[in-house]
Amino acid sequence: MAYLILALATWRITSLLVNEYGPFNLLERMRYWLGVRYDEDLRRIGTNVVAEAFTCVWCLSVWVGLVLSVALYAMPVLSVWLLLPFALSAGAIVIDRLKG
């Protein structure tokens, strides 16, 4: 069960960091500060290695998964409870997308 929570939380946190604006555009500002820019076709481009990771869910999910795996290993019970809201959010999004 911990691995399912970890997988869903990894996807949700990665999706937040790559795709969403966040409250008060905080996540968009963070990406800009890290070096994410947009070309004339509004495609995201990274101006450095870190920014490039923040343009791709597949790329960033490896690093988010690594951080969450280390956190789960270091403090198993606490990590599961901290990641559970993200996993539940991911589950709700999957269900919403499947229904239509």
N, CA, C and O atoms as CSV, one atom per row, in Angstrom:
chain,resi,resn,atom,element,x,y,z
A,1,MET,N,N,0.826,-1.189,0.000
A,1,MET,CA,C,0.000,0.000,0.000
A,1,MET,C,C,0.874,1.260,0.000
A,1,MET,O,O,0.533,2.256,-0.638
A,2,ALA,N,N,1.995,1.211,0.713
A,2,ALA,CA,C,2.889,2.369,0.764
A,2,ALA,C,C,3.426,2.704,-0.627
A,2,ALA,O,O,3.615,3.875,-0.957
A,3,TYR,N,N,3.671,1.677,-1.440
A,3,TYR,CA,C,4.200,1.932,-2.785
A,3,TYR,C,C,3.148,2.578,-3.692
A,3,TYR,O,O,3.480,3.416,-4.531
A,4,LEU,N,N,1.890,2.191,-3.524
A,4,LEU,CA,C,0.818,2.827,-4.292
A,4,LEU,C,C,0.685,4.291,-3.891
A,4,LEU,O,O,0.552,5.164,-4.749
A,5,ILE,N,N,0.720,4.559,-2.596
A,5,ILE,CA,C,0.675,5.941,-2.109
A,5,ILE,C,C,1.870,6.718,-2.640
A,5,ILE,O,O,1.727,7.856,-3.087
A,6,LEU,N,N,3.040,6.109,-2.593
A,6,LEU,CA,C,4.254,6.754,-3.084
A,6,LEU,C,C,4.155,7.063,-4.579
A,6,LEU,O,O,4.540,8.150,-5.011
A,7,ALA,N,N,3.651,6.130,-5.361
A,7,ALA,CA,C,3.527,6.334,-6.804
A,7,ALA,C,C,2.538,7.451,-7.127
A,7,ALA,O,O,2.833,8.335,-7.932
A,8,LEU,N,N,1.376,7.409,-6.503
A,8,LEU,CA,C,0.371,8.442,-6.758
A,8,LEU,C,C,0.843,9.811,-6.284
A,8,LEU,O,O,0.633,10.812,-6.968
A,9,ALA,N,N,1.474,9.856,-5.128
A,9,ALA,CA,C,1.977,11.134,-4.605
A,9,ALA,C,C,3.095,11.680,-5.490
A,9,ALA,O,O,3.188,12.888,-5.707
A,10,THR,N,N,3.939,10.791,-5.997
A,10,THR,CA,C,5.003,11.225,-6.902
A,10,THR,C,C,4.411,11.884,-8.138
A,10,THR,O,O,4.852,12.956,-8.552
A,11,TRP,N,N,3.410,11.235,-8.725
A,11,TRP,CA,C,2.776,11.809,-9.920
A,11,TRP,C,C,2.106,13.138,-9.596
A,11,TRP,O,O,2.241,14.098,-10.356
A,12,ARG,N,N,1.391,13.208,-8.489
A,12,ARG,CA,C,0.646,14.426,-8.160
A,12,ARG,C,C,1.577,15.593,-7.877
A,12,ARG,O,O,1.356,16.694,-8.381
A,13,ILE,N,N,2.603,15.374,-7.088
A,13,ILE,CA,C,3.548,16.443,-6.763
A,13,ILE,C,C,4.291,16.889,-8.022
A,13,ILE,O,O,4.501,18.083,-8.232
A,14,THR,N,N,4.686,15.930,-8.853
A,14,THR,CA,C,5.364,16.274,-10.102
A,14,THR,C,C,4.450,17.082,-11.012
A,14,THR,O,O,4.877,18.069,-11.610
A,15,SER,N,N,3.202,16.666,-11.116
A,15,SER,CA,C,2.248,17.394,-11.944
A,15,SER,C,C,2.036,18.815,-11.429
A,15,SER,O,O,1.931,19.756,-12.216
A,16,LEU,N,N,1.974,18.966,-10.123
A,16,LEU,CA,C,1.855,20.304,-9.529
A,16,LEU,C,C,3.046,21.172,-9.926
A,16,LEU,O,O,2.878,22.314,-10.353
A,17,LEU,N,N,4.241,20.623,-9.782
A,17,LEU,CA,C,5.452,21.395,-10.046
A,17,LEU,C,C,5.634,21.746,-11.517
A,17,LEU,O,O,6.189,22.799,-11.834
A,18,VAL,N,N,5.177,20.884,-12.418
A,18,VAL,CA,C,5.390,21.113,-13.844
A,18,VAL,C,C,4.236,21.873,-14.499
A,18,VAL,O,O,4.470,22.730,-15.351
A,19,ASN,N,N,3.000,21.574,-14.114
A,19,ASN,CA,C,1.856,22.043,-14.885
A,19,ASN,C,C,0.972,23.105,-14.238
A,19,ASN,O,O,0.262,23.812,-14.953
A,20,GLU,N,N,0.987,23.240,-12.951
A,20,GLU,CA,C,-0.018,24.080,-12.310
A,20,GLU,C,C,0.552,25.410,-11.839
A,20,GLU,O,O,1.752,25.544,-11.598
A,21,TYR,N,N,-0.334,26.385,-11.714
A,21,TYR,CA,C,0.075,27.726,-11.306
A,21,TYR,C,C,0.230,27.850,-9.804
A,21,TYR,O,O,1.110,28.568,-9.329
A,22,GLY,N,N,-0.610,27.160,-9.049
A,22,GLY,CA,C,-0.577,27.256,-7.595
A,22,GLY,C,C,-1.258,28.521,-7.119
A,22,GLY,O,O,-1.580,29.399,-7.919
A,23,PRO,N,N,-1.479,28.617,-5.822
A,23,PRO,CA,C,-2.111,29.828,-5.291
A,23,PRO,C,C,-1.191,31.033,-5.500
A,23,PRO,O,O,0.018,30.961,-5.280
A,24,PHE,N,N,-1.791,32.126,-5.926
A,24,PHE,CA,C,-1.051,33.372,-6.174
A,24,PHE,C,C,0.065,33.187,-7.207
A,24,PHE,O,O,1.058,33.915,-7.193
A,25,ASN,N,N,-0.105,32.213,-8.100
A,25,ASN,CA,C,0.893,31.896,-9.139
A,25,ASN,C,C,2.260,31.529,-8.563
A,25,ASN,O,O,3.281,31.744,-9.216
A,26,LEU,N,N,2.288,30.984,-7.363
A,26,LEU,CA,C,3.568,30.659,-6.725
A,26,LEU,C,C,4.380,29.622,-7.504
A,26,LEU,O,O,5.596,29.756,-7.635
A,27,LEU,N,N,3.712,28.597,-8.015
A,27,LEU,CA,C,4.449,27.561,-8.744
A,27,LEU,C,C,4.947,28.087,-10.081
A,27,LEU,O,O,6.045,27.741,-10.515
A,28,GLU,N,N,4.147,28.922,-10.737
A,28,GLU,CA,C,4.591,29.535,-11.997
A,28,GLU,C,C,5.787,30.453,-11.743
A,28,GLU,O,O,6.742,30.454,-12.521
A,29,ARG,N,N,5.743,31.225,-10.671
A,29,ARG,CA,C,6.873,32.101,-10.314
A,29,ARG,C,C,8.119,31.295,-9.987
A,29,ARG,O,O,9.228,31.673,-10.363
A,30,MET,N,N,7.929,30.167,-9.274
A,30,MET,CA,C,9.066,29.318,-8.929
A,30,MET,C,C,9.719,28.777,-10.198
A,30,MET,O,O,10.944,28.781,-10.318
A,31,ARG,N,N,8.894,28.306,-11.158
A,31,ARG,CA,C,9.452,27.798,-12.419
A,31,ARG,C,C,10.197,28.905,-13.157
A,31,ARG,O,O,11.270,28.660,-13.708
A,32,TYR,N,N,9.650,30.116,-13.178
A,32,TYR,CA,C,10.322,31.233,-13.842
A,32,TYR,C,C,11.659,31.523,-13.160
A,32,TYR,O,O,12.672,31.722,-13.829
A,33,TRP,N,N,11.655,31.547,-11.823
A,33,TRP,CA,C,12.873,31.792,-11.062
A,33,TRP,C,C,13.924,30.722,-11.351
A,33,TRP,O,O,15.119,31.014,-11.396
A,34,LEU,N,N,13.470,29.475,-11.547
A,34,LEU,CA,C,14.392,28.373,-11.846
A,34,LEU,C,C,14.913,28.428,-13.277
A,34,LEU,O,O,15.930,27.805,-13.583
A,35,GLY,N,N,14.232,29.167,-14.164
A,35,GLY,CA,C,14.713,29.311,-15.530
A,35,GLY,C,C,13.796,28.769,-16.609
A,35,GLY,O,O,14.221,28.628,-17.756
A,36,VAL,N,N,12.549,28.461,-16.276
A,36,VAL,CA,C,11.604,27.994,-17.288
A,36,VAL,C,C,11.044,29.209,-18.024
A,36,VAL,O,O,10.553,30.152,-17.403
A,37,ARG,N,N,11.123,29.176,-19.350
A,37,ARG,CA,C,10.591,30.252,-20.188
A,37,ARG,C,C,9.688,29.634,-21.248
A,37,ARG,O,O,9.573,28.412,-21.343
A,38,TYR,N,N,9.054,30.482,-22.036
A,38,TYR,CA,C,8.152,30.015,-23.094
A,38,TYR,C,C,8.622,30.565,-24.427
A,38,TYR,O,O,9.057,31.713,-24.522
A,39,ASP,N,N,8.528,29.720,-25.476
A,39,ASP,CA,C,8.881,30.204,-26.811
A,39,ASP,C,C,7.653,30.840,-27.459
A,39,ASP,O,O,6.613,30.981,-26.816
A,40,GLU,N,N,7.771,31.221,-28.720
A,40,GLU,CA,C,6.679,31.924,-29.403
A,40,GLU,C,C,5.432,31.060,-29.573
A,40,GLU,O,O,4.342,31.595,-29.779
A,41,ASP,N,N,5.569,29.729,-29.491
A,41,ASP,CA,C,4.430,28.816,-29.577
A,41,ASP,C,C,3.918,28.412,-28.196
A,41,ASP,O,O,3.116,27.486,-28.073
A,42,LEU,N,N,4.383,29.108,-27.159
A,42,LEU,CA,C,4.008,28.864,-25.757
A,42,LEU,C,C,4.406,27.470,-25.266
A,42,LEU,O,O,3.764,26.904,-24.382
A,43,ARG,N,N,5.469,26.931,-25.851
A,43,ARG,CA,C,6.054,25.690,-25.339
A,43,ARG,C,C,7.078,26.050,-24.283
A,43,ARG,O,O,7.826,27.017,-24.428
A,44,ARG,N,N,7.106,25.262,-23.218
A,44,ARG,CA,C,8.071,25.511,-22.151
A,44,ARG,C,C,9.462,25.117,-22.603
A,44,ARG,O,O,9.654,24.083,-23.241
A,45,ILE,N,N,10.428,25.952,-22.265
A,45,ILE,CA,C,11.831,25.622,-22.518
A,45,ILE,C,C,12.620,25.927,-21.244
A,45,ILE,O,O,12.314,26.882,-20.530
A,46,GLY,N,N,13.610,25.128,-20.973
A,46,GLY,CA,C,14.459,25.338,-19.819
A,46,GLY,C,C,15.734,26.040,-20.218
A,46,GLY,O,O,16.351,25.707,-21.230
A,47,THR,N,N,16.125,27.012,-19.420
A,47,THR,CA,C,17.351,27.752,-19.721
A,47,THR,C,C,18.566,27.136,-19.034
A,47,THR,O,O,19.691,27.597,-19.230
A,48,ASN,N,N,18.343,26.090,-18.224
A,48,ASN,CA,C,19.439,25.384,-17.562
A,48,ASN,C,C,18.969,23.953,-17.275
A,48,ASN,O,O,17.830,23.604,-17.587
A,49,VAL,N,N,19.814,23.145,-16.700
A,49,VAL,CA,C,19.507,21.735,-16.472
A,49,VAL,C,C,18.320,21.569,-15.529
A,49,VAL,O,O,17.443,20.743,-15.782
A,50,VAL,N,N,18.282,22.335,-14.458
A,50,VAL,CA,C,17.177,22.229,-13.503
A,50,VAL,C,C,15.874,22.656,-14.162
A,50,VAL,O,O,14.852,21.986,-14.009
A,51,ALA,N,N,15.901,23.757,-14.886
A,51,ALA,CA,C,14.696,24.254,-15.554
A,51,ALA,C,C,14.192,23.249,-16.586
A,51,ALA,O,O,12.983,23.094,-16.761
A,52,GLU,N,N,15.101,22.571,-17.265
A,52,GLU,CA,C,14.675,21.560,-18.234
A,52,GLU,C,C,13.884,20.451,-17.557
A,52,GLU,O,O,12.911,19.956,-18.126
A,53,ALA,N,N,14.282,20.052,-16.354
A,53,ALA,CA,C,13.538,19.025,-15.624
A,53,ALA,C,C,12.132,19.522,-15.285
A,53,ALA,O,O,11.183,18.738,-15.279
A,54,PHE,N,N,11.993,20.805,-15.008
A,54,PHE,CA,C,10.696,21.369,-14.630
A,54,PHE,C,C,9.794,21.635,-15.839
A,54,PHE,O,O,8.727,22.230,-15.689
A,55,THR,N,N,10.202,21.207,-17.022
A,55,THR,CA,C,9.350,21.323,-18.203
A,55,THR,C,C,8.735,19.980,-18.589
A,55,THR,O,O,7.938,19.916,-19.525
A,56,CYS,N,N,9.088,18.918,-17.890
A,56,CYS,CA,C,8.697,17.560,-18.298
A,56,CYS,C,C,8.309,16.726,-17.081
A,56,CYS,O,O,9.119,16.519,-16.178
A,57,VAL,N,N,7.058,16.246,-17.065
A,57,VAL,CA,C,6.599,15.404,-15.961
A,57,VAL,C,C,7.434,14.141,-15.863
A,57,VAL,O,O,7.805,13.721,-14.767
A,58,TRP,N,N,7.731,13.537,-16.998
A,58,TRP,CA,C,8.505,12.291,-16.982
A,58,TRP,C,C,9.896,12.506,-16.399
A,58,TRP,O,O,10.395,11.664,-15.653
A,59,CYS,N,N,10.520,13.625,-16.734
A,59,CYS,CA,C,11.876,13.910,-16.249
A,59,CYS,C,C,11.886,14.214,-14.758
A,59,CYS,O,O,12.681,13.650,-14.006
A,60,LEU,N,N,11.004,15.102,-14.340
A,60,LEU,CA,C,10.991,15.530,-12.942
A,60,LEU,C,C,10.496,14.429,-12.010
A,60,LEU,O,O,10.889,14.382,-10.844
A,61,SER,N,N,9.629,13.536,-12.519
A,61,SER,CA,C,9.090,12.487,-11.647
A,61,SER,C,C,10.180,11.558,-11.119
A,61,SER,O,O,10.036,10.998,-10.032
A,62,VAL,N,N,11.258,11.388,-11.865
A,62,VAL,CA,C,12.375,10.563,-11.386
A,62,VAL,C,C,12.969,11.183,-10.122
A,62,VAL,O,O,13.241,10.480,-9.149
A,63,TRP,N,N,13.169,12.494,-10.143
A,63,TRP,CA,C,13.778,13.179,-9.004
A,63,TRP,C,C,12.815,13.293,-7.834
A,63,TRP,O,O,13.217,13.121,-6.684
A,64,VAL,N,N,11.553,13.580,-8.111
A,64,VAL,CA,C,10.552,13.636,-7.038
A,64,VAL,C,C,10.417,12.251,-6.412
A,64,VAL,O,O,10.358,12.122,-5.189
A,65,GLY,N,N,10.367,11.220,-7.246
A,65,GLY,CA,C,10.291,9.852,-6.727
A,65,GLY,C,C,11.485,9.490,-5.864
A,65,GLY,O,O,11.337,8.811,-4.847
A,66,LEU,N,N,12.664,9.938,-6.260
A,66,LEU,CA,C,13.864,9.679,-5.467
A,66,LEU,C,C,13.768,10.354,-4.093
A,66,LEU,O,O,14.045,9.729,-3.070
A,67,VAL,N,N,13.381,11.608,-4.078
A,67,VAL,CA,C,13.256,12.343,-2.811
A,67,VAL,C,C,12.199,11.696,-1.922
A,67,VAL,O,O,12.423,11.514,-0.725
A,68,LEU,N,N,11.055,11.350,-2.495
A,68,LEU,CA,C,9.993,10.739,-1.694
A,68,LEU,C,C,10.386,9.343,-1.211
A,68,LEU,O,O,10.009,8.947,-0.108
A,69,SER,N,N,11.132,8.597,-2.011
A,69,SER,CA,C,11.596,7.272,-1.590
A,69,SER,C,C,12.549,7.371,-0.410
A,69,SER,O,O,12.461,6.590,0.537
A,70,VAL,N,N,13.451,8.327,-0.471
A,70,VAL,CA,C,14.379,8.534,0.645
A,70,VAL,C,C,13.606,8.946,1.898
A,70,VAL,O,O,13.890,8.467,2.996
A,71,ALA,N,N,12.623,9.841,1.724
A,71,ALA,CA,C,11.809,10.272,2.870
A,71,ALA,C,C,11.032,9.093,3.455
A,71,ALA,O,O,10.918,8.964,4.674
A,72,LEU,N,N,10.498,8.236,2.586
A,72,LEU,CA,C,9.749,7.070,3.057
A,72,LEU,C,C,10.662,6.108,3.808
A,72,LEU,O,O,10.254,5.523,4.811
A,73,TYR,N,N,11.881,5.941,3.335
A,73,TYR,CA,C,12.835,5.067,4.009
A,73,TYR,C,C,13.259,5.652,5.354
A,73,TYR,O,O,13.390,4.926,6.339
A,74,ALA,N,N,13.473,6.975,5.392
A,74,ALA,CA,C,13.968,7.632,6.603
A,74,ALA,C,C,12.909,7.709,7.697
A,74,ALA,O,O,13.219,7.551,8.878
A,75,MET,N,N,11.668,7.949,7.307
A,75,MET,CA,C,10.591,8.073,8.297
A,75,MET,C,C,9.303,7.499,7.714
A,75,MET,O,O,8.435,8.245,7.261
A,76,PRO,N,N,9.182,6.171,7.727
A,76,PRO,CA,C,8.111,5.481,7.015
A,76,PRO,C,C,6.691,5.915,7.396
A,76,PRO,O,O,5.903,6.254,6.514
A,77,VAL,N,N,6.360,5.911,8.645
A,77,VAL,CA,C,4.986,6.213,9.047
A,77,VAL,C,C,4.646,7.667,8.760
A,77,VAL,O,O,3.587,7.962,8.207
A,78,LEU,N,N,5.523,8.559,9.127
A,78,LEU,CA,C,5.287,9.982,8.911
A,78,LEU,C,C,5.164,10.302,7.424
A,78,LEU,O,O,4.296,11.077,7.022
A,79,SER,N,N,6.031,9.708,6.614
A,79,SER,CA,C,6.006,9.975,5.177
A,79,SER,C,C,4.707,9.535,4.544
A,79,SER,O,O,4.145,10.256,3.720
A,80,VAL,N,N,4.217,8.359,4.918
A,80,VAL,CA,C,2.961,7.876,4.344
A,80,VAL,C,C,1.833,8.846,4.668
A,80,VAL,O,O,1.017,9.151,3.798
A,81,TRP,N,N,1.773,9.327,5.879
A,81,TRP,CA,C,0.697,10.252,6.254
A,81,TRP,C,C,0.850,11.606,5.566
A,81,TRP,O,O,-0.149,12.245,5.238
A,82,LEU,N,N,2.069,12.046,5.346
A,82,LEU,CA,C,2.273,13.312,4.634
A,82,LEU,C,C,1.970,13.178,3.139
A,82,LEU,O,O,1.526,14.137,2.507
A,83,LEU,N,N,2.206,12.003,2.580
A,83,LEU,CA,C,1.983,11.790,1.156
A,83,LEU,C,C,0.559,11.394,0.828
A,83,LEU,O,O,0.134,11.514,-0.321
A,84,LEU,N,N,-0.186,10.924,1.817
A,84,LEU,CA,C,-1.544,10.446,1.580
A,84,LEU,C,C,-2.452,11.490,0.929
A,84,LEU,O,O,-3.181,11.132,0.004
A,85,PRO,N,N,-2.456,12.762,1.351
A,85,PRO,CA,C,-3.323,13.734,0.657
A,85,PRO,C,C,-2.986,13.888,-0.827
A,85,PRO,O,O,-3.890,14.058,-1.646
A,86,PHE,N,N,-1.713,13.832,-1.182
A,86,PHE,CA,C,-1.324,13.918,-2.587
A,86,PHE,C,C,-1.784,12.685,-3.357
A,86,PHE,O,O,-2.232,12.792,-4.498
A,87,ALA,N,N,-1.671,11.509,-2.730
A,87,ALA,CA,C,-2.125,10.277,-3.368
A,87,ALA,C,C,-3.638,10.295,-3.560
A,87,ALA,O,O,-4.131,9.878,-4.609
A,88,LEU,N,N,-4.374,10.769,-2.571
A,88,LEU,CA,C,-5.832,10.857,-2.697
A,88,LEU,C,C,-6.224,11.841,-3.792
A,88,LEU,O,O,-7.159,11.587,-4.551
A,89,SER,N,N,-5.520,12.950,-3.876
A,89,SER,CA,C,-5.771,13.922,-4.934
A,89,SER,C,C,-5.521,13.301,-6.304
A,89,SER,O,O,-6.307,13.498,-7.231
A,90,ALA,N,N,-4.439,12.560,-6.432
A,90,ALA,CA,C,-4.138,11.892,-7.703
A,90,ALA,C,C,-5.226,10.888,-8.054
A,90,ALA,O,O,-5.642,10.802,-9.210
A,91,GLY,N,N,-5.685,10.134,-7.071
A,91,GLY,CA,C,-6.774,9.182,-7.305
A,91,GLY,C,C,-8.037,9.877,-7.778
A,91,GLY,O,O,-8.707,9.393,-8.691
A,92,ALA,N,N,-8.369,11.005,-7.168
A,92,ALA,CA,C,-9.557,11.763,-7.569
A,92,ALA,C,C,-9.416,12.280,-9.001
A,92,ALA,O,O,-10.384,12.264,-9.761
A,93,ILE,N,N,-8.240,12.731,-9.368
A,93,ILE,CA,C,-8.001,13.228,-10.728
A,93,ILE,C,C,-8.135,12.084,-11.735
A,93,ILE,O,O,-8.740,12.262,-12.793
A,94,VAL,N,N,-7.576,10.915,-11.418
A,94,VAL,CA,C,-7.681,9.775,-12.318
A,94,VAL,C,C,-9.149,9.384,-12.499
A,94,VAL,O,O,-9.593,9.149,-13.623
A,95,ILE,N,N,-9.885,9.315,-11.423
A,95,ILE,CA,C,-11.299,8.963,-11.501
A,95,ILE,C,C,-12.064,9.994,-12.337
A,95,ILE,O,O,-12.895,9.624,-13.166
A,96,ASP,N,N,-11.789,11.267,-12.123
A,96,ASP,CA,C,-12.459,12.319,-12.878
A,96,ASP,C,C,-12.155,12.206,-14.365
A,96,ASP,O,O,-13.047,12.386,-15.195
A,97,ARG,N,N,-10.920,11.913,-14.706
A,97,ARG,CA,C,-10.548,11.788,-16.129
A,97,ARG,C,C,-11.153,10.537,-16.760
A,97,ARG,O,O,-11.476,10.542,-17.948
A,98,LEU,N,N,-11.308,9.477,-15.990
A,98,LEU,CA,C,-11.885,8.228,-16.525
A,98,LEU,C,C,-13.388,8.374,-16.774
A,98,LEU,O,O,-13.930,7.759,-17.693
A,99,LYS,N,N,-14.043,9.170,-15.972
A,99,LYS,CA,C,-15.510,9.280,-16.107
A,99,LYS,C,C,-15.923,10.157,-17.283
A,99,LYS,O,O,-17.077,10.110,-17.710
A,100,GLY,N,N,-15.023,10.936,-17.799
A,100,GLY,CA,C,-15.458,11.657,-18.966
A,100,GLY,C,C,-14.707,12.838,-19.299
A,100,GLY,O,O,-15.017,13.510,-20.283
